[in-house]
Amino acid sequence: MTKLEAMPLSALLEKAQALTLEGHGAIVTYSRKVFIPLTKLCRDVCHYCTFAHTPAQVAEAYLDRDAVLAVARAGAALGCREALFTLGDRPEARYSAARDALAKLGHETTLSYLAEVAELVFKETGLLPHLNPGLMEATDYAALRPHSASMGIMLETASERLCEKGQPHHGSPDKVPARRLASIAAAGEAGVPFTTGLLIGIGETRLERIEALLAIRELNDRFGHIQEVIIQNFRAKPGTKMADRPEPTLEDHQWTIAAARLIFGAEMTLQAPPNLHDRAALGDLIRAGVNDWGGVSPLTPDHVNPEAPWPHLEVLADATADAGRALRQRLAIGPRHALDANRWCDPRIAPAVLRVVDGRGLPKDSDWAVGHGDPVPELALAPKTAEISRILELARNGERLEEPAIARLFTAEGEDFDAICAQADALRARVVGPTVTYAINRNINYTNICLYRCGFCAFSKGSTKAMRGPAYRIDYAEIARRAAEAVERGATEVCLQGGIHPDYDGNTYLDIVAAVKAAAPSIHVHAFSPLEVMHGAQTLGLSLEDFLTRLKQAGLSTLPGTAAEILDPEVRAILCPDKVTADEWFEVMRTAHSVGLRTTATIMFGHVEKYRHWAHHLAQVRSLQEETGGFTEFVPLPFVHMEAPIWRKGQARSGPSYREAVLMHAIARIVLHPVLTNIQVSWVKLGPDAAAAVLEAGANDLGGTLMDESITRAAGGVNGQEFGPSEMIALAASVGRSARQRTTLYELVPDHRPAMTE
């Protein structure tokens, strides 16, 4: 503590800014909110407060339901996402007027009424409630948690001294530090995402500030529930007992923010209210360690600091940009906790959080969604960061990127995003040239009846009974007919996959290959996911090597690398707990490569996983490719959410954002270079416009024409069943490239048309 107190401000700020950039990059967040002062009555008498009133000073003790909804609806119309309920602490304990007003509203306590109106606001407007009702116990949190995304209480100080006579908290029973710390601890035990912080300049010493910060850190270390720490500067207000007290200087505020950053580290969100300093000082707060401005309202005033209007969002964005950062909106629940909403939120709230956030836990940058056929959105601006530049330089120098560095690349925005895409596209041009390739193929999904219950899959049916559409099973004759027809239509490949039908065994897969080869001897058979291979081997009592050898002898040419989803046990336990494990997936792939069967590799992303899982997946794929060289291509498959069971239950995100979808292809190109040279973009998932953008971000292949594609359509995608050669050629031409048909193994099919050059 002594060392921290003695550290020169310049050194403290330098360390704090480095930590902030490490944890949050160039992004500073805010919440677009409405401020709902449910009651201004309070049993406390803090000597600096103008929020609290007596019954004689207010027209109504509480806002009624209609007044609350009017504010919330007006805020929703202005694009707000948060309803901040701030109120005095248990006024019914002091004022009969409060008790009488509550009785007329049908309640005995303020907290009971708060629970009702918070639920009402969420149901009627979709705004996520954040509740600041003062001291609470376990039963209070249990009653309010189902109706809020987060809650908070300012610790303000850990100094008992400030409760003594003549001090600002004298006569305020709810400001006793031990009681407030107990309330914060109870929030952690209740699993409530929580905001707390310090009010500096009310008489505490710097040592006491450090003690308060350490007390908060200790509680967060125990429960992990602190989503942000506010460092708020005292403002002297006319008419209060502290009207003449000096306010803390900007340098003192900076010192406390920087100390908090060093105490909490890189990851914690640190907030300072942007309306309590001049615009010119906001950059100084950022440089001290601030990465969040808190709630800012386009509609309602700051009822706690009414003398200090919110800055207009355009002004706040400009001030943030002047400090070399970019302003981004967040939810009432902080990003770290939003990504784990199924843990931190009640099931009534969690879906509203998960369905709007990206893999950072921030609201998506546009309404663009995989499978919707939406036009490509315009992405927000953000400055280049030294960390992303450093990582890209490592990659350019041929160094293999570590997983934390890969994960960091996925946070890129603005100039960082552009730099990643440019580097990926330059790699693509150097390694595979200007030609965009595609295959003419036919998908044959021979059954949608499946024993497994993968949470993302809208294609499979649990039994022969119809569920979300009819169940089916195609017989061998029809499979053979479709294969022969595919050859007649110019296909060089049939891709065969299906559910794990209860009647299927290893012989089924051998018979499927035999039927196809009998009907179409020249066709390339690209078939069977690792799950099907594992199932086939187990049902026949064969090793993977023996079963794959039999399939190859029957005519199997290559395997699709599907069933990978995210190759991490933490994710698979949620997404597909009864499916092949990550280790089993790699075992099938490794064995296939060893018997001379090449495969693809895939990733299905944008559901319940985090960026660190994407990084782990890519690193593992690269490791196996370095070992075997058996992968022909890497295929990112963005999660199509609309009909996916896990999304319909409110337990998954709504697929990747456009920014993330493009980055996945670009970063895959960089991470997998030079061992895996083909990066495919799925036109059926992204649609033509987004696919064209990805072709300029490292992708060189458009996949197959996919006659009879059905899996994406079953999930709610609208991009069609087939995308023919003429469409492929036109799509490539839209980005100034030529397109050529290829085989499954990336050999070009003869074409005498002149090639386009870049």
PyMOL commands that set and color helices and strands:
alter all, ss='L'
color gray80, all
select helices_A, chain A and resi 2-6+9-24+55-57+65-77+91-93+96-105+110-125+138-147+160-163+173-175+177-189+206-223+250-264+274-276+279-288+313-322+335-338+341-344+350-354+386-396+403-409+414-431+476-488+506-519+530-540+544-554+569-575+582-594+611-628+645-648+658-672+683-695+711-714+725-733
alter helices_A, ss='H'
color red, helices_A
select strands_A, chain A and resi 27-39+82-87+128-132+150-152+194-200+226-233+270-271+292-296+326-330+436-439+441-445+493-497+524-527+556-559+598-605+631-638+701-704+739-741
alter strands_A, ss='S'
color yellow, strands_A
deselect
rebuild
show_as cartoon
